[in-house]
Amino acid sequence: MKVLVLGGVAAGTKVAAKLLREDRSCEVTILTKGKDISYAGCGLPYYVGDVIHEKSQLIVNTPEKYEKLTGAKVLTQTEAVAVKPEEHKVEAKDLQTGEVKEYTYDKLVIATGASPFVPQIPGLDLKNVFVMRTPDDAIALREAVEAGSIKRAVVAGGGFIGLEVAENLAAKGVKVSVIDFAPHVLPNFLDPEMSEYVENKMAEEGIMPMTGVALEGVIGTEKVEKVQTSKRAMKADALVLAIGIRPNTAFLEGSGIEMFKGTILTDKYLKTNMEDIYAAGDCAMVTNRETGKPAWSPMGSTANIAGRILAKNIAGAEVEYPGVLGTGVAKLPGGLNTGRTGLTETAAKAEGYDVVSVITVVDDKAHYYPGAGSFIVKLTADKASRKLLGVQVLGTGAVDKVTDIGVTAISLGATVDQLAAMDFAYAPPFSTAIHPFAHSINILMNKMDGTLDSVTPVEYADGAVQDYEIIDCALAPTLNGKKYLDLTTIDGEVEGLGKEDKLLLVCAKGKRAYLTQNRLRYYGYTNTKVLEGGMTFTEIDTDEE
């Protein structure tokens, strides 16, 4: 069987390698436009920051090494320009000679990936305008920084790559601003209040986020001097474009292959609508595991998983790809990490779920262990079925472990009740006796069952409890001008507080306020609310003394 793979990097190389392990008799040829067949695209920002020191570390495999390792034939600098499904042929251009050749196939895999979106604005031909997609891009940016020509940079794009580049430029001493047209950084990845928390941490670290701002042009004579936005012109020595990517599928025009917004549609077996043609990676749609709807997941993880399943199907198996959950994890500016899986509260509501969510602040390991910190966890569940729908987490520690537990739970359709009291690993250097994920689940269950009556940070900001009296329940008085209530002194009616009074209980993280609410309830106080996440997540307006 002759199998032709268009594209390398993640999906294409995974398909070829796995297929030849499944069926060594296959004749597999990879055509790839670039000089490199496989490189660490997700590692590029860290080369910029000298976390990854050597250029060679970015190259996963050379064509020669890959051929010997797998048995696949690799033709680099060869760009597919047309697909003819009826003839089972592909036209491809040799980028060195300009010659166009035809390649036949029994099975075709399209894994041509995506390219950075570059807007049509003036000034992009100036020196020190960069994108971040290939090793050459990262090398060029780092060399410019180390040459001393970049002291101030604007990163256009508040997604993963943009924020990772910003963090690494800042670590090299560059003053960085991040602009994005969306209302918040990490749009659609986190709920707005979680994104706002990230923005505040960025600002504290001197990396200024400017959202709701359009990129309109670049100003300079020979090199970047200013970046023009819809609000103002910003002084800068460099512009890094990380606005997003677009699938490399223009060559498929007229092929009959079904697409949506330039992205190839595939079925549960990763087949296209055309016989013997498959697709995977950043150029292809997959399915959202929760909603069953088409989803674009331009992630290296998705490309590898889909590529493996696709190869098995070409080899004769019938393996379904169950889909993605929108899972992601990232290292952000300010020493903050973030992870997410499943539906955000915003997305869940848009899908018609009647949701309940909670924001918790929990220890990431035993509080007395050196380096201990906190996780801010947002959980979203369906009220009727009590199924967990989504997890969002922020923290300085291993946010991926909370995220990955959420992946397992949501993939298996677990309810919050099934997730309670699970036997998670515990030792002080790694976790808490009640695991941070389990702790957050317990808080969510308390809210769903009515033993916790709380208000979310969003509800607080929207004025839902503006007629409540704020009660400071922290370990020690913290809020100027607010009544302080020490949990350990409550053993009956509290002087000065009526049992029908509306009381908003606030502490550092939310735990002590919950304990105070529990005790006040016992003594007949009926109108108390706990602010979720406490003062860790929400800044409380106080009266000055």
C-alpha positions in Angstrom: 0.0 0.0 0.0 1.4 3.4 -1.1 0.7 6.1 1.5 1.5 9.7 0.8 1.7 12.1 3.8 1.6 15.8 3.2 3.3 17.6 6.0 5.7 16.7 8.8 6.2 18.2 12.3 3.8 16.5 14.7 0.8 14.8 12.9 2.5 13.8 9.7 5.6 12.2 11.3 3.4 10.4 13.9 1.2 8.9 11.2 4.2 7.7 9.2 6.1 6.3 12.1 3.1 4.5 13.7 1.8 3.2 10.3 5.2 1.6 9.6 5.1 -0.1 13.0 1.7 -1.4 12.3 2.5 -2.6 8.7 6.1 -2.6 7.6 5.1 -3.4 4.1 3.6 0.0 3.5 5.4 2.4 1.2 5.2 5.7 3.1 6.4 9.1 1.6 6.3 12.4 3.4 6.3 15.6 1.4 7.0 18.7 3.6 7.4 22.3 2.6 10.1 23.1 5.2 13.7 22.1 5.6 13.0 20.5 9.0 10.7 17.5 9.2 10.2 17.6 13.0 10.8 20.4 15.4 9.7 21.5 18.9 7.2 24.2 18.0 5.9 24.5 21.6 9.5 25.1 22.8 10.3 28.1 20.6 9.4 30.8 23.2 11.8 29.1 25.7 14.6 29.2 23.2 14.0 33.0 23.0 14.4 33.2 26.8 17.5 30.9 26.8 15.7 28.3 28.9 16.5 26.0 26.0 20.1 26.9 25.2 21.0 25.3 21.9 19.4 25.6 18.5 19.9 21.9 18.0 17.6 21.1 20.9 14.7 22.5 18.9 15.1 19.9 16.1 13.4 16.6 17.1 14.5 14.7 14.1 16.5 15.5 10.9 15.1 14.0 7.7 18.0 11.5 7.5 17.6 10.4 11.1 13.9 10.0 10.7 14.2 7.9 7.6 16.6 5.5 9.2 14.4 5.4 12.4 11.1 4.7 10.7 11.6 3.6 7.1 9.6 6.4 5.7 10.9 8.4 2.7 11.1 12.1 3.3 11.1 14.9 0.7 11.8 18.3 2.2 11.2 21.7 0.5 8.5 20.0 -1.5 5.1 21.8 -1.4 1.8 20.2 -2.3 0.0 22.5 -4.7 -3.0 20.4 -5.7 -4.9 17.2 -4.8 -6.8 15.2 -7.4 -8.9 12.7 -5.4 -10.5 11.0 -8.5 -7.0 10.2 -9.9 -5.4 9.5 -6.5 -2.7 12.0 -7.3 -1.0 15.0 -5.7 0.8 17.7 -7.5 3.8 19.1 -5.6 6.4 21.7 -6.3 10.1 21.4 -5.6 10.9 24.7 -4.0 14.5 24.6 -5.0 14.1 23.9 -8.7 10.5 25.1 -9.3 9.6 21.8 -10.9 6.1 20.4 -10.4 5.7 16.6 -10.1 2.8 14.2 -9.6 2.8 11.7 -6.8 0.3 8.8 -6.7 -1.2 7.2 -3.6 -3.5 4.5 -2.3 -4.1 6.5 0.9 -3.5 10.2 1.4 -2.9 11.9 4.7 -3.1 15.7 4.8 -1.2 17.1 7.8 0.0 20.4 6.4 -0.4 22.3 9.6 -1.0 26.0 9.9 0.9 29.3 9.5 0.9 32.5 11.6 -1.8 34.9 10.7 -0.2 38.1 9.5 -2.6 41.0 9.2 -2.6 43.4 6.2 -1.2 46.5 8.0 1.5 48.9 7.0 5.0 48.6 8.2 5.4 44.8 8.5 8.4 45.0 6.1 10.4 46.9 8.8 13.3 45.2 10.6 12.4 43.6 14.0 8.9 42.4 13.0 8.8 38.7 14.1 6.4 35.7 14.0 6.8 32.6 16.2 6.2 29.4 14.3 9.5 27.8 13.2 13.0 27.4 14.8 14.3 30.1 12.4 11.7 32.5 13.9 12.9 31.9 17.5 16.5 32.0 16.5 16.1 35.4 14.8 14.3 37.0 17.7 16.8 35.7 20.3 19.7 36.9 18.2 18.2 40.4 17.9 17.6 40.5 21.7 21.2 39.3 22.5 22.6 41.8 20.0 21.1 44.6 22.2 18.8 46.0 19.5 15.6 45.3 21.4 14.9 47.1 24.7 11.2 47.4 24.3 8.8 45.1 22.6 5.1 44.7 21.8 3.6 41.3 21.5 0.4 41.2 19.5 -1.7 38.3 20.8 -2.7 37.3 24.3 -2.9 33.5 23.7 -0.4 30.9 24.9 2.4 31.7 22.4 2.1 35.4 22.9 2.2 35.2 26.7 5.0 32.7 26.7 7.1 34.9 24.4 6.3 37.9 26.6 7.5 36.0 29.7 10.7 35.0 28.0 11.5 38.4 26.6 10.9 40.0 30.0 13.3 37.4 31.5 15.9 38.7 29.0 15.4 42.3 30.3 13.1 43.5 27.6 10.2 45.8 28.6 7.1 44.1 27.2 3.5 45.0 26.4 0.9 42.6 25.2 -2.0 43.8 23.1 -5.1 41.8 22.1 -8.3 42.7 20.3 -10.3 40.4 22.7 -11.6 41.7 26.0 -9.1 39.6 27.9 -5.9 37.6 27.5 -6.4 33.9 27.0 -9.8 34.5 25.4 -12.1 31.4 25.3 -9.5 29.4 27.3 -10.4 30.9 30.7 -13.6 32.6 32.0 -13.3 36.4 32.1 -12.6 36.7 35.9 -9.8 34.1 35.7 -8.3 36.0 32.8 -8.5 39.3 34.8 -6.5 37.6 37.6 -3.8 36.7 35.0 -3.8 40.3 33.7 -3.3 41.7 37.1 -0.4 39.4 37.8 1.2 40.3 34.5 0.9 44.0 35.4 2.5 43.4 38.8 5.5 41.9 36.9 5.8 44.9 34.6 4.3 43.1 31.5 1.5 45.4 30.6 -1.6 43.8 29.1 -3.8 46.0 26.8 -7.0 44.3 25.8 -9.8 45.4 23.5 -7.0 47.0 21.3 -6.5 46.5 17.6 -3.1 46.4 15.9 -3.2 48.9 13.1 0.4 49.3 11.8 4.1 49.6 12.5 5.9 53.0 12.3 9.6 53.4 11.6 12.2 54.2 8.9 14.3 51.1 8.6 13.3 49.2 11.8 10.4 49.3 14.2 10.1 52.5 16.2 6.4 52.5 17.2 3.5 50.1 17.1 0.2 51.8 16.1 -2.9 50.5 17.9 -6.5 51.6 17.8 -5.8 53.5 21.1 -2.4 55.0 20.6 1.1 54.6 19.2 3.4 52.6 21.5 7.2 53.1 21.5 8.9 49.8 20.6 12.0 48.3 19.1 10.2 45.1 18.0 6.8 43.7 17.2 6.1 40.0 17.7 3.0 38.7 15.9 1.3 36.0 17.8 -2.3 36.8 16.8 -3.1 33.3 15.8 -2.7 30.7 13.0 -4.5 29.8 9.8 -4.7 26.3 8.4 -2.4 25.6 5.4 -5.2 24.4 3.1 -5.4 26.9 0.2 -4.0 24.2 -2.1 -7.1 22.1 -1.6 -9.3 24.5 -3.5 -11.3 22.7 -6.1 -10.4 19.3 -4.7 -13.9 18.6 -3.3 -12.6 18.1 0.2 -15.1 19.5 2.7 -13.8 22.3 4.9 -15.1 24.8 7.5 -13.4 28.2 7.6 -10.4 26.7 5.8 -10.1 23.7 8.2 -10.6 20.2 6.9 -13.7 18.4 8.3 -13.1 14.7 9.4 -15.3 12.0 10.8 -14.7 9.9 13.9 -12.1 7.8 12.1 -10.3 11.0 10.9 -11.4 10.5 7.3 -12.4 13.3 5.0 -15.5 13.2 2.8 -13.3 12.0 -0.1 -12.4 8.3 -0.5 -9.0 7.3 0.9 -8.1 10.8 2.2 -7.5 11.5 5.9 -6.5 14.6 7.8 -4.9 15.4 11.1 -3.1 18.2 13.0 -3.6 21.9 12.8 -5.2 21.8 9.4 -8.0 19.6 10.5 -11.1 19.7 12.6 -11.8 17.0 15.3 -14.7 16.7 17.7 -15.4 18.1 21.1 -15.8 15.1 23.4 -18.5 16.8 25.6 -20.6 18.5 22.9 -20.1 16.2 20.0 -19.6 19.3 17.8 -16.6 20.0 15.4 -13.7 21.5 17.2 -10.4 23.0 16.1 -7.6 21.9 18.4 -4.2 23.1 17.0 -2.2 21.5 19.8 0.8 19.2 19.5 -0.9 16.8 21.9 -4.0 16.5 19.6 -1.8 16.1 16.5 0.0 13.2 18.1 -3.0 11.4 19.4 -5.0 11.9 16.2 -2.0 10.8 14.1 -1.6 7.6 16.0 -5.3 6.7 15.7 -5.3 7.7 12.0 -2.3 5.4 11.3 -4.0 2.4 12.9 -7.1 3.0 10.8 -5.1 3.1 7.6 -3.6 -0.2 8.7 -7.0 -1.8 8.9 -8.3 -1.1 12.4 -11.5 0.9 13.1 -10.5 3.1 16.0 -12.7 6.1 16.8 -11.1 9.3 18.0 -13.4 10.3 20.9 -12.4 14.0 20.7 -10.9 16.8 22.6 -11.8 18.7 25.8 -10.0 21.9 25.0 -7.3 20.9 27.4 -4.3 23.1 27.8 -1.6 24.2 30.2 0.8 27.1 30.1 3.6 28.9 32.0 2.6 32.5 32.2 4.3 35.8 33.1 4.8 36.5 36.8 5.6 32.9 37.7 2.0 31.9 37.2 0.9 28.7 35.6 -2.6 27.9 34.2 -4.4 24.8 33.1 -7.9 24.1 31.8 -10.0 21.2 30.5 -13.6 20.8 29.6 -16.1 23.6 29.3 -15.7 27.0 30.9 -18.7 28.3 32.7 -19.3 30.7 29.7 -19.2 27.8 27.2 -21.3 25.5 29.3 -24.1 28.1 29.5 -23.9 28.7 25.8 -24.4 24.9 25.3 -27.6 25.1 27.4 -26.4 23.6 30.7 -27.8 24.8 33.9 -24.5 25.2 35.7 -23.1 25.7 39.1 -19.6 26.9 39.5 -17.2 27.6 42.4 -13.9 29.3 42.8 -11.6 27.9 45.5 -8.2 28.8 46.9 -6.5 25.7 48.2 -3.0 24.7 49.2 -0.9 23.0 46.4 1.1 21.0 48.9 1.5 20.7 52.7 1.5 24.4 53.9 4.5 23.8 56.1 6.6 22.3 53.3 9.2 24.7 51.6 7.9 26.2 48.4 4.2 25.6 49.2 1.8 27.8 47.4 -1.9 27.9 46.4 -4.0 26.8 43.6 -7.0 28.9 42.5 -9.4 26.4 41.1 -12.7 27.0 39.2 -14.9 24.0 38.8 -18.1 23.9 36.7 -20.7 21.2 37.0 -24.2 20.5 35.6 -26.9 21.0 38.3 -29.2 18.2 37.1 -26.8 15.4 36.4 -24.1 16.7 38.9 -21.5 15.8 36.2 -18.2 17.7 36.2 -18.1 19.9 33.1 -14.9 21.9 33.4 -11.8 22.7 35.4 -9.7 25.9 35.4 -6.7 26.3 37.6 -4.1 29.0 38.3 -1.0 28.7 40.6 2.7 28.8 40.9 2.9 25.0 41.2 2.0 21.9 39.2 -1.4 23.0 37.8 -1.2 20.2 35.3 -2.0 17.6 37.9 -5.3 19.2 38.8 -6.0 19.7 35.1 -5.2 16.0 34.2 -7.4 14.7 37.0 -10.2 16.8 35.5 -9.5 15.3 32.0 -9.9 11.8 33.4 -13.1 12.7 35.3 -14.8 14.5 32.4 -13.8 11.8 29.9 -15.4 9.1 32.0 -18.5 11.2 32.7 -17.9 11.4 36.4 -20.2 13.2 38.8 -18.9 15.3 41.7 -20.2 12.6 44.1 -18.0 10.0 42.4 -15.0 12.2 42.6 -15.3 12.8 46.3 -13.1 10.8 48.7 -10.9 9.4 46.0 -7.6 7.9 47.1 -5.2 10.5 45.6 -1.5 10.4 46.3 -0.3 12.3 49.3 3.1 13.3 50.8 4.0 16.8 52.0 6.4 17.6 49.1 3.6 16.8 46.5 0.2 17.4 47.9 -2.1 17.9 50.9 -3.8 15.2 52.9 -7.0 16.0 51.2 -5.8 16.5 47.6 -6.3 20.0 46.2 -8.6 18.7 43.5 -10.7 16.7 46.1 -10.7 19.8 48.4 -12.2 21.8 45.5 -14.7 19.1 44.7 -15.8 19.1 48.4 -16.4 22.8 48.3 -18.4 22.5 45.1 -20.5 19.7 46.6 -21.1 21.9 49.7 -22.4 24.7 47.4 -24.6 22.3 45.4 -26.0 20.7 48.6 -26.6 24.0 50.4 -24.1 23.6 53.2 -22.1 26.5 51.7 -24.1 29.6 50.7 -21.6 31.7 48.7 -21.3 34.5 46.1 -18.9 34.2 43.2 -16.3 37.0 42.5 -18.3 37.8 39.3 -21.6 38.2 41.3 -19.7 40.3 43.9 -18.3 42.6 41.1 -21.8 42.8 39.6 -23.3 44.1 42.8 -25.3 41.1 43.8 -24.5 41.6 47.5 -24.1 45.3 47.6 -26.7 45.5 50.4 -24.8 43.1 52.6 -22.5 44.2 55.4 -19.0 43.0 54.8 -17.6 41.1 57.8 -13.9 40.5 58.1 -13.4 36.9 59.0 -9.6 36.6 58.4 -7.2 35.2 60.9 -6.4 38.7 62.0 -8.2 42.0 61.2 -7.4 42.9 57.6 -10.2 45.1 56.2 -10.0 48.7 57.4 -13.4 50.1 58.5 -15.1 46.6 58.5 -16.4 44.7 61.5 -14.0 41.9 62.5 -15.3 38.6 63.7 -13.0 35.9 65.1 -14.4 32.5 64.5 -13.0 31.1 67.7 -15.0 33.5 69.8 -18.4 32.7 68.4 -20.3 30.7 71.0 -23.8 32.3 70.7 -25.4 35.5 69.5 -22.8 38.0 68.3 -23.2 41.5 69.8 -24.1 44.1 67.1 -25.3 41.5 64.5 -29.0 40.8 64.1 -29.9 37.2 63.1 -31.7 38.5 60.0 -28.9 40.9 59.0 -27.4 40.4 55.5 -23.7 39.5 56.1 -21.0 39.0 53.5 -18.3 36.9 55.2 -14.8 37.6 53.8 -11.4 36.0 54.6 -8.1 35.4 52.9 -9.1 32.4 50.8 -12.7 31.5 51.7 -12.2 28.7 54.2 -12.4 30.7 57.4 -15.4 32.5 56.1 -17.1 29.2 55.4 -16.3 28.0 59.0 -17.7 31.2 60.4 -20.9 30.8 58.3 -21.3 27.3 59.6 -21.1 28.4 63.2 -23.3 31.4 62.7 -26.0 29.2 61.1 -26.0 27.0 64.2 -26.7 30.1 66.3 -29.6 31.2 64.1 -28.1 33.6 61.6 -30.0 33.1 58.3 -28.7 35.6 55.8 -24.9 35.0 55.4 -22.9 34.7 52.2 -19.3 33.6 51.8 -17.1 35.4 49.1 -15.5 32.6 47.1 -11.8 32.8 46.8 -11.7 35.6 49.4 -9.3 38.4 49.3 -6.8 36.2 47.4 -8.9 36.5 44.3 -11.0 39.7 44.8 -9.8 43.1 45.9 -12.2 44.4 48.6 -13.1 48.1 48.7 -12.5 49.3 52.3 -13.1 52.5 54.2 -10.0 54.3 55.1 -9.4 55.1 58.7 
